[in-house]
Amino acid sequence: MELGFSYVGFVMLAMLFIPNFFWTKNQPKNYTQYVKNESPALRLLERAGEVAVTALSLIFTGFNLRAWELWNLWLAGAAILMVLYELYWLRYFRSEKTMRDFYTSFLGIPLAGATLPVAAFFLLALYGKNIFLAAATIILGVGHIGIHMTHKKEIEKEKQ
């Protein structure tokens, strides 16, 4: 785990942040009503995970490309998940932008907007053999996916 700039981490973070930037102007209808019910503990885990994943993705050179070996499949998996994440956002931005649109599964992946990037960064951690990023991703996943699971359950209750 050598310190230095990770251009792979930078690209993955750009793929994460750019659609989220557009999302701030295209949030689902009534989204703020769901935010009010979020668990403070999950929100804290999410924020801590976001900060840690962002920083750690950038400061270790072990995430950068290296000569081909079977281990590179972890990076390929991370890249595929991030491409799926981008496709999820394209579908959302073309929708009516309701809470149901935001939480509909994508290619059978539940809570795709939350699970795909968390899984991608976990695979990046495996590729870089980086326990710090793995732990930060787990913390992020508990908070981020937990919050979105809560929102989805609220939507399902309203549907009934």
DSSP file (Angstrom, degrees, kcal/mol; ACC not computed):
  #  RESIDUE AA STRUCTURE BP1 BP2  ACC     N-H-->O    O-->H-N    N-H-->O    O-->H-N    TCO  KAPPA ALPHA  PHI   PSI    X-CA   Y-CA   Z-CA
    1    1 A M              0   0    0      0, 0.0     2,-0.4     0, 0.0   128,-0.0   0.000 360.0 360.0 360.0  88.2    0.0    0.0    0.0
    2    2 A E        -     0   0    0      1,-0.0    59,-2.4     0, 0.0    60,-0.5  -0.738 360.0-122.4 -93.8 134.0    2.1    2.8   -1.4
    3    3 A L  B     +A   60   0A   0     -2,-0.4     2,-0.3    57,-0.2    57,-0.3  -0.488  60.7  95.7 -75.2 144.3    1.0    6.4   -1.0
    4    4 A G  S    S-     0   0    0     55,-2.3     2,-0.3    -2,-0.2    58,-0.1  -0.903  76.4 -47.8 158.1-179.8    0.6    8.5   -4.1
    5    5 A F        -     0   0    0     -2,-0.3     2,-0.7    54,-0.1    54,-0.2  -0.588  42.4-152.5 -82.2 135.2   -2.1    9.6   -6.5
    6    6 A S     >  -     0   0    0     52,-1.8     4,-1.9    -2,-0.3     5,-0.1  -0.908  12.2-176.5-107.5 108.0   -4.5    7.1   -7.9
    7    7 A Y  H  > S+     0   0    0     -2,-0.7     4,-2.3     2,-0.2     5,-0.2   0.808  88.0  56.1 -70.9 -28.7   -5.9    8.0  -11.3
    8    8 A V  H  > S+     0   0    0      2,-0.2     4,-2.5     1,-0.2     5,-0.2   0.934 107.9  47.7 -66.5 -45.3   -8.1    4.9  -11.3
    9    9 A G  H  > S+     0   0    0     48,-0.3     4,-2.5     1,-0.2    -2,-0.2   0.896 111.0  52.6 -59.5 -40.2   -9.6    6.1   -8.0
   10   10 A F  H  X S+     0   0    0     -4,-1.9     4,-2.4    47,-0.2    -2,-0.2   0.922 109.5  47.7 -62.0 -45.3  -10.0    9.6   -9.5
   11   11 A V  H  X S+     0   0    0     -4,-2.3     4,-2.4     2,-0.2    -2,-0.2   0.920 112.5  49.1 -63.7 -43.5  -11.9    8.2  -12.5
   12   12 A M  H  X S+     0   0    0     -4,-2.5     4,-1.3     1,-0.2    -1,-0.2   0.903 111.5  49.3 -64.3 -39.7  -14.1    6.0  -10.4
   13   13 A L  H  X S+     0   0    0     -4,-2.5     4,-3.3     2,-0.2     5,-0.2   0.892 109.3  52.3 -66.1 -38.1  -14.9    9.0   -8.1
   14   14 A A  H  X S+     0   0    0     -4,-2.4     4,-2.4     1,-0.2    -2,-0.2   0.916 108.0  51.4 -61.9 -42.0  -15.7   11.1  -11.2
   15   15 A M  H  < S+     0   0    0     -4,-2.4    -1,-0.2     1,-0.2    -2,-0.2   0.800 115.4  44.0 -64.2 -27.6  -18.1    8.4  -12.4
   16   16 A L  H  X S+     0   0    0     -4,-1.3     4,-0.9    -5,-0.2    -2,-0.2   0.916 118.5  39.6 -79.6 -47.9  -19.7    8.5   -8.9
   17   17 A F  H  X S+     0   0    0     -4,-3.3     4,-2.3     1,-0.2    -2,-0.2   0.837 103.3  64.7 -78.9 -34.6  -19.9   12.3   -8.4
   18   18 A I  H  X S+     0   0    0     -4,-2.4     4,-1.7    -5,-0.2     5,-0.2   0.942 106.8  41.5 -60.3 -50.7  -20.9   13.5  -11.9
   19   19 A P  H  > S+     0   0    0      0, 0.0     4,-2.2     0, 0.0    -1,-0.2   0.879 113.3  55.3 -64.6 -32.9  -24.3   11.9  -12.0
   20   20 A N  H  X S+     0   0    0     -4,-0.9     4,-1.5     2,-0.2    -2,-0.2   0.856 103.1  55.7 -66.2 -33.2  -24.9   12.8   -8.3
   21   21 A F  H  < S+     0   0    0     -4,-2.3     4,-0.5     1,-0.2     3,-0.4   0.936 110.9  43.7 -61.0 -46.8  -24.2   16.4   -9.2
   22   22 A F  H >< S+     0   0    0     -4,-1.7     3,-1.1     1,-0.2     4,-0.4   0.839 107.1  62.0 -67.2 -32.4  -27.0   16.3  -11.9
   23   23 A W  H >< S+     0   0    0     -4,-2.2     3,-1.6     1,-0.3    -1,-0.2   0.851  90.0  67.7 -62.2 -34.2  -29.2   14.4   -9.4
   24   24 A T  T 3< S+     0   0    0     -4,-1.5     3,-0.3    -3,-0.4    -1,-0.3   0.797 107.9  39.5 -58.1 -26.8  -29.2   17.4   -7.0
   25   25 A K  T <  S+     0   0    0     -3,-1.1    -1,-0.3    -4,-0.5    -2,-0.2   0.441 122.2  43.7 -97.3  -2.6  -31.2   19.3   -9.7
   26   26 A N  S <  S+     0   0    0     -3,-1.6    -2,-0.2    -4,-0.4    -1,-0.2  -0.184  75.8 158.1-136.0  41.4  -33.3   16.2  -10.5
   27   27 A Q        -     0   0    0     -3,-0.3     3,-0.1     1,-0.1    72,-0.1  -0.294  51.2 -90.7 -67.0 153.4  -34.3   14.7   -7.2
   28   28 A P    >   -     0   0    0      0, 0.0     3,-1.8     0, 0.0    70,-0.3  -0.277  53.3 -87.9 -61.6 149.9  -37.3   12.5   -7.0
   29   29 A K  T 3  S+     0   0    0     68,-1.9    70,-0.4     1,-0.3    -3,-0.0  -0.353 113.4   9.2 -57.3 136.3  -40.6   14.2   -6.2
   30   30 A N  T >> S+     0   0    0     -3,-0.1     3,-0.8    68,-0.1     4,-0.7   0.656  83.4 140.9  66.6  19.2  -41.1   14.3   -2.4
   31   31 A Y  H X>  +     0   0    0     -3,-1.8     4,-1.6     1,-0.2     3,-1.2   0.887  63.7  60.6 -59.4 -39.8  -37.6   13.2   -1.7
   32   32 A T  H 3> S+     0   0    0      1,-0.3     4,-1.4    -4,-0.2    -1,-0.2   0.799  95.3  62.0 -62.3 -28.2  -37.2   15.6    1.3
   33   33 A Q  H <4 S+     0   0    0     -3,-0.8     4,-0.3     1,-0.2    -1,-0.3   0.841 106.7  45.7 -66.0 -30.8  -40.1   13.9    3.1
   34   34 A Y  H X< S+     0   0    0     -3,-1.2     3,-1.2    -4,-0.7    -2,-0.2   0.838 104.7  60.6 -79.3 -34.3  -38.1   10.7    3.2
   35   35 A V  H >< S+     0   0    0     -4,-1.6     3,-1.7     1,-0.3    -2,-0.2   0.852  94.9  64.2 -60.9 -34.9  -34.9   12.3    4.3
   36   36 A K  T 3< S+     0   0    0     -4,-1.4    -1,-0.3     1,-0.3    -2,-0.2   0.776 101.3  51.1 -60.1 -26.9  -36.6   13.5    7.4
   37   37 A N  T <  S+     0   0    0     -3,-1.2    -1,-0.3    -4,-0.3    -2,-0.2   0.365  81.8 125.5 -94.8   4.8  -37.1    9.9    8.6
   38   38 A E    <   -     0   0    0     -3,-1.7   109,-0.1    -4,-0.2    -3,-0.0  -0.346  68.5-108.9 -68.4 144.0  -33.4    8.8    8.1
   39   39 A S     >  -     0   0    0      1,-0.1     4,-2.5    -2,-0.1     5,-0.2  -0.552  17.4-142.8 -69.2 127.4  -31.7    7.2   11.0
   40   40 A P  H  > S+     0   0    0      0, 0.0     4,-2.3     0, 0.0    -1,-0.1   0.863 102.2  54.0 -60.0 -34.8  -29.0    9.6   12.4
   41   41 A A  H  > S+     0   0    0      2,-0.2     4,-2.2     1,-0.2     5,-0.2   0.927 110.3  45.0 -65.8 -44.6  -26.7    6.6   13.0
   42   42 A L  H  > S+     0   0    0      1,-0.2     4,-2.7     2,-0.2    -1,-0.2   0.902 112.1  52.7 -65.1 -39.9  -27.0    5.4    9.4
   43   43 A R  H  X S+     0   0    0     -4,-2.5     4,-2.6     2,-0.2    -2,-0.2   0.900 109.0  50.0 -61.8 -41.2  -26.5    9.0    8.2
   44   44 A L  H  X S+     0   0    0     -4,-2.3     4,-2.6     2,-0.2     5,-0.2   0.921 112.0  47.3 -63.5 -44.7  -23.3    9.2   10.3
   45   45 A L  H  X S+     0   0    0     -4,-2.2     4,-2.6     2,-0.2    -2,-0.2   0.911 112.4  50.6 -62.2 -42.2  -22.0    5.9    8.9
   46   46 A E  H  X S+     0   0    0     -4,-2.7     4,-2.6     2,-0.2    -2,-0.2   0.945 112.7  44.9 -61.0 -49.1  -22.8    7.1    5.4
   47   47 A R  H  X S+     0   0    0     -4,-2.6     4,-2.3     2,-0.2     5,-0.2   0.921 114.5  48.1 -64.0 -44.6  -21.0   10.4    5.8
   48   48 A A  H  X S+     0   0    0     -4,-2.6     4,-2.4     1,-0.2    -1,-0.2   0.914 113.8  48.1 -62.2 -42.1  -17.9    8.9    7.5
   49   49 A G  H  X S+     0   0    0     -4,-2.6     4,-3.0    -5,-0.2     5,-0.3   0.891 109.5  52.9 -64.6 -40.5  -17.8    6.2    4.7
   50   50 A E  H  X S+     0   0    0     -4,-2.6     4,-2.3     2,-0.2     5,-0.2   0.939 112.3  44.4 -60.4 -47.6  -18.1    8.8    2.0
   51   51 A V  H  X S+     0   0    0     -4,-2.3     4,-2.5     2,-0.2     5,-0.2   0.942 117.2  45.0 -63.1 -47.8  -15.2   10.9    3.3
   52   52 A A  H  X S+     0   0    0     -4,-2.4     4,-3.0    -5,-0.2     5,-0.3   0.925 113.9  47.9 -65.0 -45.7  -13.0    7.9    3.9
   53   53 A V  H  X S+     0   0    0     -4,-3.0     4,-2.2    83,-0.2    -1,-0.2   0.916 112.9  49.8 -62.4 -42.6  -13.8    6.2    0.6
   54   54 A T  H  X S+     0   0    0     -4,-2.3     4,-0.8    -5,-0.3    -2,-0.2   0.957 116.6  40.1 -61.1 -50.8  -13.1    9.5   -1.3
   55   55 A A  H >X S+     0   0    0     -4,-2.5     4,-1.2    -5,-0.2     3,-0.9   0.945 117.0  47.6 -64.9 -48.4   -9.8   10.1    0.4
   56   56 A L  H 3X S+     0   0    0     -4,-3.0     4,-0.6     1,-0.3    -1,-0.2   0.835 105.3  59.5 -66.1 -32.6   -8.5    6.6    0.4
   57   57 A S  H 3< S+     0   0    0     -4,-2.2   -48,-0.3    -5,-0.3    -1,-0.3   0.779 111.8  41.7 -64.3 -25.6   -9.4    6.1   -3.3
   58   58 A L  H << S+     0   0    0     -3,-0.9   -52,-1.8    -4,-0.8    -1,-0.2   0.709 108.7  55.0 -94.2 -23.0   -7.1    8.9   -4.2
   59   59 A I  H  < S+     0   0    0     -4,-1.2   -55,-2.3   -54,-0.2     2,-0.5   0.418  89.4  74.8-103.5   3.1   -4.1    8.4   -2.0
   60   60 A F  B ><  -A    3   0A   0     -4,-0.6     3,-1.2   -57,-0.3   -57,-0.2  -0.962  57.2-158.4-119.3 124.8   -2.9    4.9   -2.8
   61   61 A T  G >  S+     0   0    0    -59,-2.4     3,-2.0    -2,-0.5   -58,-0.1   0.644  80.7  86.0 -72.7 -13.8   -1.1    4.0   -6.0
   62   62 A G  G 3  S+     0   0    0    -60,-0.5    -1,-0.2     1,-0.3   -59,-0.1   0.614  80.9  62.7 -64.0 -10.9   -2.1    0.3   -5.7
   63   63 A F  G <  S+     0   0    0     -3,-1.2    -1,-0.3    -6,-0.1    -2,-0.1   0.590  84.9  99.1 -87.8 -10.7   -5.4    1.1   -7.4
   64   64 A N  S <  S-     0   0    0     -3,-2.0   -58,-0.0     1,-0.1    -3,-0.0  -0.256  88.0 -80.6 -74.6 163.8   -3.7    2.1  -10.6
   65   65 A L        +     0   0    0     10,-0.0     2,-0.3     1,-0.0    -1,-0.1  -0.274  52.8 175.6 -63.4 146.7   -3.3   -0.1  -13.7
   66   66 A R        -     0   0    0      1,-0.1     3,-0.1    -3,-0.1    -1,-0.0  -0.886  42.2 -54.2-142.4 175.3   -0.5   -2.7  -13.7
   67   67 A A  S    S-     0   0    0     -2,-0.3    -1,-0.1     1,-0.1     5,-0.1  -0.133  75.2 -83.9 -52.8 147.2    0.7   -5.5  -15.9
   68   68 A W        +     0   0    0      3,-0.1     2,-0.3    -3,-0.1    -1,-0.1  -0.281  64.2 146.3 -60.9 132.8   -1.9   -8.0  -16.7
   69   69 A E    >   -     0   0    0     -3,-0.1     3,-1.9     1,-0.0     4,-0.2  -0.943  62.7 -98.3-154.2 165.0   -2.5  -10.8  -14.2
   70   70 A L  G >  S+     0   0    0     -2,-0.3     3,-2.0     1,-0.3     4,-0.2   0.817 117.6  69.3 -57.8 -31.7   -5.6  -12.7  -13.1
   71   71 A W  G >  S+     0   0    0      1,-0.3     3,-1.8     2,-0.2     4,-0.5   0.754  81.6  75.7 -59.3 -24.9   -5.9  -10.3  -10.1
   72   72 A N  G <> S+     0   0    0     -3,-1.9     4,-2.3     1,-0.3    -1,-0.3   0.634  73.2  81.6 -64.7 -13.3   -6.9   -7.5  -12.5
   73   73 A L  H <> S+     0   0    0     -3,-2.0     4,-2.6     1,-0.2    -1,-0.3   0.815  83.9  60.9 -62.6 -28.0  -10.3   -9.2  -12.8
   74   74 A W  H <> S+     0   0    0     -3,-1.8     4,-2.1    -4,-0.2    -1,-0.2   0.921 106.8  44.7 -62.0 -42.4  -11.2   -7.4   -9.5
   75   75 A L  H  > S+     0   0    0     -4,-0.5     4,-2.6    -3,-0.3    -2,-0.2   0.900 111.5  52.7 -68.1 -40.6  -10.5   -4.1  -11.3
   76   76 A A  H  X S+     0   0    0     -4,-2.3     4,-2.5     1,-0.2    -2,-0.2   0.915 109.4  49.7 -61.2 -41.8  -12.5   -5.2  -14.4
   77   77 A G  H  X S+     0   0    0     -4,-2.6     4,-2.4     2,-0.2    -2,-0.2   0.915 110.0  50.4 -62.0 -42.9  -15.4   -6.1  -12.1
   78   78 A A  H  X S+     0   0    0     -4,-2.1     4,-2.0     1,-0.2    -2,-0.2   0.914 111.0  49.3 -60.8 -42.9  -15.2   -2.7  -10.4
   79   79 A A  H  X S+     0   0    0     -4,-2.6     4,-2.1     2,-0.2    -2,-0.2   0.909 110.0  50.6 -64.2 -42.4  -15.2   -1.0  -13.8
   80   80 A I  H  X S+     0   0    0     -4,-2.5     4,-2.4     1,-0.2    -1,-0.2   0.920 109.8  50.6 -62.0 -43.6  -18.2   -3.0  -15.0
   81   81 A L  H  X S+     0   0    0     -4,-2.4     4,-2.0     1,-0.2    -1,-0.2   0.885 109.9  50.2 -63.1 -37.6  -20.2   -2.1  -11.9
   82   82 A M  H  X S+     0   0    0     -4,-2.0     4,-2.0     2,-0.2    -1,-0.2   0.865 109.0  51.3 -70.7 -34.0  -19.4    1.6  -12.4
   83   83 A V  H  X S+     0   0    0     -4,-2.1     4,-2.2     2,-0.2    -2,-0.2   0.916 110.0  49.8 -65.5 -42.0  -20.6    1.4  -16.0
   84   84 A L  H  X S+     0   0    0     -4,-2.4     4,-2.5     1,-0.2    -2,-0.2   0.884 107.7  55.1 -61.5 -37.8  -23.8   -0.3  -14.8
   85   85 A Y  H  X S+     0   0    0     -4,-2.0     4,-2.1     2,-0.2    -2,-0.2   0.911 107.2  49.2 -60.5 -43.9  -24.1    2.6  -12.3
   86   86 A E  H  X S+     0   0    0     -4,-2.0     4,-2.2     1,-0.2    -2,-0.2   0.905 111.0  49.9 -62.8 -41.2  -23.9    5.1  -15.1
   87   87 A L  H  X S+     0   0    0     -4,-2.2     4,-2.3     2,-0.2    -2,-0.2   0.885 106.7  55.5 -65.7 -38.3  -26.6    3.2  -17.1
   88   88 A Y  H  X S+     0   0    0     -4,-2.5     4,-2.3     1,-0.2    -1,-0.2   0.936 108.8  48.1 -56.3 -46.6  -28.8    3.2  -14.0
   89   89 A W  H  X S+     0   0    0     -4,-2.1     4,-3.1     2,-0.2     5,-0.2   0.892 107.4  55.0 -64.5 -39.7  -28.5    7.0  -13.8
   90   90 A L  H  X S+     0   0    0     -4,-2.2     4,-1.3     1,-0.2    -1,-0.2   0.927 109.7  47.7 -58.1 -43.9  -29.3    7.3  -17.5
   91   91 A R  H  < S+     0   0    0     -4,-2.3     4,-0.5     1,-0.2     3,-0.3   0.933 113.1  48.1 -62.8 -44.6  -32.5    5.3  -17.0
   92   92 A Y  H >< S+     0   0    0     -4,-2.3     3,-1.7     1,-0.2     5,-0.4   0.938 109.3  51.7 -61.7 -47.4  -33.4    7.5  -13.9
   93   93 A F  H 3< S+     0   0    0     -4,-3.1    -1,-0.2     1,-0.3    -2,-0.2   0.744 110.2  50.5 -64.9 -22.3  -32.8   10.8  -15.7
   94   94 A R  T 3< S+     0   0    0     -4,-1.3    -1,-0.3    -3,-0.3    -2,-0.2   0.518 101.3  83.1 -89.5  -5.9  -35.0    9.7  -18.5
   95   95 A S  S <  S-     0   0    0     -3,-1.7    -3,-0.1    -4,-0.5     7,-0.0  -0.117 101.2 -94.3 -86.2-174.7  -37.8    8.7  -16.1
   96   96 A E        -     0   0    0     -2,-0.0   -67,-0.2   -67,-0.0    -3,-0.1   0.514  57.6-122.8 -78.6  -5.0  -40.5   10.8  -14.5
   97   97 A K        +     0   0    0     -5,-0.4   -68,-1.9     1,-0.2     2,-0.2   0.912  56.5 151.4  63.7  48.2  -38.1   11.1  -11.5
   98   98 A T     >  -     0   0    0    -70,-0.3     4,-2.1     1,-0.1    -1,-0.2  -0.569  62.1-106.0 -96.6 168.3  -40.5    9.7   -8.8
   99   99 A M  H  > S+     0   0    0    -70,-0.4     4,-1.7     1,-0.2     5,-0.1   0.880 123.7  54.8 -61.2 -37.0  -39.3    7.9   -5.7
  100  100 A R  H  > S+     0   0    0      1,-0.2     4,-0.9     2,-0.2    -1,-0.2   0.910 107.4  49.4 -63.5 -41.2  -40.5    4.6   -7.3
  101  101 A D  H >4 S+     0   0    0      1,-0.2     3,-0.5     2,-0.2    -2,-0.2   0.899 109.9  52.4 -61.7 -40.1  -38.3    5.4  -10.4
  102  102 A F  H 3< S+     0   0    0     -4,-2.1    11,-0.3     1,-0.2    -1,-0.2   0.822 117.7  36.1 -66.1 -33.0  -35.3    6.1   -8.1
  103  103 A Y  H 3< S+     0   0    0     -4,-1.7     8,-0.5    -5,-0.1    -1,-0.2   0.349  83.7 119.1-108.4   5.4  -35.7    2.8   -6.2
  104  104 A T  S << S-     0   0    0     -4,-0.9     8,-0.3    -3,-0.5     5,-0.1  -0.484  73.5-103.7 -67.9 141.0  -36.7    0.4   -9.0
  105  105 A S        -     0   0    0     -2,-0.1     2,-0.5     6,-0.1    -1,-0.1  -0.237  29.0-140.2 -64.1 157.1  -34.2   -2.4   -9.5
  106  106 A F  B >  S-B  109   0B   0      3,-2.0     3,-2.1     1,-0.1   -18,-0.1  -0.978  78.1 -17.9-124.8 118.9  -31.9   -2.2  -12.4
  107  107 A L  T 3  S-     0   0    0     -2,-0.5    -1,-0.1     1,-0.3    -2,-0.0   0.841 129.4 -53.8  52.8  35.9  -31.1   -5.4  -14.4
  108  108 A G  T 3  S+     0   0    0      1,-0.2    -1,-0.3     0, 0.0    -3,-0.1   0.473 108.6 130.0  81.0   2.3  -32.3   -7.3  -11.3
  109  109 A I  B X   -B  106   0B   0     -3,-2.1    -3,-2.0    -5,-0.1     3,-0.8  -0.807  55.1-135.8 -92.0 115.8  -30.0   -5.4   -9.0
  110  110 A P  T 3  S+     0   0    0      0, 0.0     5,-0.2     0, 0.0    -6,-0.1  -0.432  83.1   2.4 -71.8 145.3  -31.9   -4.1   -6.0
  111  111 A L  T >> S+     0   0    0     -8,-0.5     4,-3.1     1,-0.1     3,-1.8   0.893  80.1 176.2  47.8  48.0  -31.2   -0.5   -4.9
  112  112 A A  H <>  +     0   0    0     -3,-0.8     4,-1.8     1,-0.3    -1,-0.1   0.811  69.8  60.9 -56.5 -35.9  -28.8   -0.2   -7.8
  113  113 A G  H 34 S+     0   0    0    -11,-0.3    -1,-0.3     1,-0.2    -2,-0.1   0.763 118.6  29.4 -64.6 -23.9  -28.0    3.5   -7.1
  114  114 A A  H <> S+     0   0    0     -3,-1.8     4,-1.1     2,-0.1    -2,-0.2   0.804 123.5  44.7-100.6 -41.3  -26.7    2.5   -3.7
  115  115 A T  H  X S+     0   0    0     -4,-3.1     4,-2.7    -5,-0.2     5,-0.3   0.873 103.9  60.1 -78.5 -36.8  -25.4   -1.0   -4.2
  116  116 A L  H  X S+     0   0    0     -4,-1.8     4,-2.4    -5,-0.3    -1,-0.2   0.943 109.0  40.3 -61.5 -50.0  -23.5   -0.7   -7.4
  117  117 A P  H  > S+     0   0    0      0, 0.0     4,-2.5     0, 0.0     5,-0.2   0.893 115.3  52.1 -68.7 -34.8  -21.0    2.0   -6.4
  118  118 A V  H  X S+     0   0    0     -4,-1.1     4,-1.8     1,-0.2    -2,-0.2   0.945 113.0  44.8 -63.2 -46.1  -20.5    0.4   -3.0
  119  119 A A  H  X S+     0   0    0     -4,-2.7     4,-2.3     1,-0.2    -1,-0.2   0.892 111.8  53.7 -63.5 -39.4  -19.7   -3.0   -4.6
  120  120 A A  H  X S+     0   0    0     -4,-2.4     4,-2.1    -5,-0.3    -2,-0.2   0.922 109.9  46.0 -62.8 -44.6  -17.5   -1.3   -7.2
  121  121 A F  H  X S+     0   0    0     -4,-2.5     4,-1.9     2,-0.2    -1,-0.2   0.818 109.8  54.9 -70.5 -28.5  -15.4    0.4   -4.5
  122  122 A F  H  X S+     0   0    0     -4,-1.8     4,-2.0    -5,-0.2    -1,-0.2   0.914 108.8  47.9 -67.3 -41.1  -15.2   -2.8   -2.5
  123  123 A L  H  X S+     0   0    0     -4,-2.3     4,-2.7     2,-0.2    -2,-0.2   0.877 108.9  54.3 -65.3 -36.3  -13.8   -4.6   -5.6
  124  124 A L  H  X S+     0   0    0     -4,-2.1     4,-2.6     2,-0.2    -1,-0.2   0.902 106.7  52.1 -61.6 -39.9  -11.3   -1.7   -6.1
  125  125 A A  H  <>S+     0   0    0     -4,-1.9     5,-2.6     2,-0.2     4,-0.5   0.910 110.0  48.1 -62.0 -42.4  -10.2   -2.3   -2.5
  126  126 A L  H ><5S+     0   0    0     -4,-2.0     3,-1.0     3,-0.2    -2,-0.2   0.934 111.1  50.8 -62.9 -45.6   -9.7   -6.0   -3.3
  127  127 A Y  H 3<5S+     0   0    0     -4,-2.7    -2,-0.2     1,-0.3    -1,-0.2   0.916 115.5  41.6 -57.2 -45.3   -7.7   -5.1   -6.5
  128  128 A G  T 3<5S-     0   0    0     -4,-2.6    -1,-0.3    -5,-0.2    -2,-0.2   0.453 105.8-128.9 -82.9  -0.2   -5.5   -2.8   -4.5
  129  129 A K  T < 5 +     0   0    0     -3,-1.0     2,-0.7    -4,-0.5    -3,-0.2   0.929  55.4 155.2  51.3  48.8   -5.2   -5.2   -1.6
  130  130 A N     >< -     0   0    0     -5,-2.6     4,-2.0     1,-0.1    -1,-0.2  -0.886  32.8-175.2-118.2 102.9   -6.2   -2.3    0.6
  131  131 A I  H  > S+     0   0    0     -2,-0.7     4,-2.6     1,-0.2     5,-0.2   0.803  85.3  59.8 -65.0 -30.6   -7.8   -3.2    3.9
  132  132 A F  H  > S+     0   0    0      2,-0.2     4,-2.4     1,-0.2    -1,-0.2   0.936 108.1  42.5 -66.2 -46.1   -8.4    0.5    4.7
  133  133 A L  H  > S+     0   0    0      2,-0.2     4,-2.5     1,-0.2    -2,-0.2   0.885 113.0  54.4 -67.6 -36.6  -10.6    1.1    1.6
  134  134 A A  H  X S+     0   0    0     -4,-2.0     4,-1.9     2,-0.2    -2,-0.2   0.944 111.3  44.4 -60.5 -47.3  -12.4   -2.3    2.2
  135  135 A A  H  X S+     0   0    0     -4,-2.6     4,-2.2     1,-0.2    -2,-0.2   0.914 113.7  50.0 -64.1 -42.8  -13.3   -1.2    5.8
  136  136 A A  H  X S+     0   0    0     -4,-2.4     4,-2.6     1,-0.2   -83,-0.2   0.877 109.8  51.8 -63.3 -37.2  -14.3    2.3    4.6
  137  137 A T  H  X S+     0   0    0     -4,-2.5     4,-2.9     2,-0.2    -1,-0.2   0.876 108.1  50.9 -68.3 -37.0  -16.5    0.8    1.9
  138  138 A I  H  X S+     0   0    0     -4,-1.9     4,-2.5     2,-0.2    -2,-0.2   0.923 111.2  48.2 -65.2 -43.4  -18.2   -1.5    4.4
  139  139 A I  H  X S+     0   0    0     -4,-2.2     4,-2.0     2,-0.2    -2,-0.2   0.938 114.0  46.9 -61.0 -46.8  -18.9    1.5    6.6
  140  140 A L  H  X S+     0   0    0     -4,-2.6     4,-3.5   -91,-0.2     5,-0.4   0.927 111.5  51.9 -58.8 -46.0  -20.3    3.4    3.7
  141  141 A G  H  X>S+     0   0    0     -4,-2.9     4,-1.8     1,-0.2     5,-0.7   0.898 107.2  51.1 -61.4 -42.9  -22.4    0.4    2.6
  142  142 A V  H  X5S+     0   0    0     -4,-2.5     4,-1.1     3,-0.2    -1,-0.2   0.942 120.0  36.2 -59.7 -47.0  -24.0    0.0    5.9
  143  143 A G  H  X5S+     0   0    0     -4,-2.0     4,-2.3    -5,-0.2    -2,-0.2   0.960 123.1  40.1 -71.0 -52.3  -25.0    3.6    6.1
  144  144 A H  H  X5S+     0   0    0     -4,-3.5     4,-2.1     2,-0.2    -3,-0.2   0.941 121.8  39.4 -67.9 -50.1  -25.8    4.3    2.4
  145  145 A I  H  X5S+     0   0    0     -4,-1.8     4,-2.4    -5,-0.4    -1,-0.2   0.887 114.8  55.7 -68.8 -36.9  -27.6    1.0    1.6
  146  146 A G  H  X<S+     0   0    0     -4,-1.1     4,-1.9    -5,-0.7    -2,-0.2   0.919 108.3  47.5 -59.9 -44.3  -29.3    1.1    5.0
  147  147 A I  H  X S+     0   0    0     -4,-2.3     4,-2.2     1,-0.2    -1,-0.2   0.928 113.8  46.9 -61.8 -45.5  -30.7    4.5    4.3
  148  148 A H  H  X S+     0   0    0     -4,-2.1     4,-2.4     1,-0.2    -1,-0.2   0.823 108.3  55.2 -71.5 -29.3  -31.9    3.6    0.9
  149  149 A M  H  X S+     0   0    0     -4,-2.4     4,-2.3     2,-0.2    -1,-0.2   0.905 107.9  50.7 -64.3 -40.1  -33.5    0.3    2.2
  150  150 A T  H  X S+     0   0    0     -4,-1.9     4,-2.0     2,-0.2    -2,-0.2   0.929 110.5  48.5 -62.5 -45.7  -35.4    2.4    4.7
  151  151 A H  H  X S+     0   0    0     -4,-2.2     4,-2.2     1,-0.2    -2,-0.2   0.929 110.9  50.6 -59.8 -45.2  -36.7    4.7    1.9
  152  152 A K  H  X S+     0   0    0     -4,-2.4     4,-2.3     1,-0.2    -1,-0.2   0.894 108.5  51.8 -62.7 -39.4  -37.7    1.8   -0.3
  153  153 A K  H  X S+     0   0    0     -4,-2.3     4,-2.2     1,-0.2    -1,-0.2   0.889 108.5  51.9 -63.5 -38.4  -39.6    0.2    2.6
  154  154 A E  H  X S+     0   0    0     -4,-2.0     4,-2.2     2,-0.2    -2,-0.2   0.908 109.4  49.6 -63.2 -41.8  -41.5    3.5    3.1
  155  155 A I  H  X S+     0   0    0     -4,-2.2     4,-1.8     1,-0.2    -2,-0.2   0.916 110.1  50.5 -63.2 -43.3  -42.4    3.6   -0.6
  156  156 A E  H  X S+     0   0    0     -4,-2.3     4,-1.2     1,-0.2    -1,-0.2   0.873 109.0  51.7 -64.3 -37.1  -43.7    0.0   -0.4
  157  157 A K  H  < S+     0   0    0     -4,-2.2     3,-0.4     1,-0.2    -1,-0.2   0.919 109.9  49.2 -62.9 -43.4  -45.8    0.8    2.6
  158  158 A E  H  < S+     0   0    0     -4,-2.2    -2,-0.2     1,-0.2    -1,-0.2   0.847 105.6  58.3 -64.9 -33.3  -47.3    3.8    0.8
  159  159 A K  H  <        0   0    0     -4,-1.8    -1,-0.2     1,-0.3    -2,-0.2   0.829 360.0 360.0 -64.9 -33.5  -48.0    1.6   -2.2
  160  160 A Q     <        0   0    0     -4,-1.2    -1,-0.3    -3,-0.4    -2,-0.2   0.469 360.0 360.0 -79.9 360.0  -50.2   -0.8   -0.1
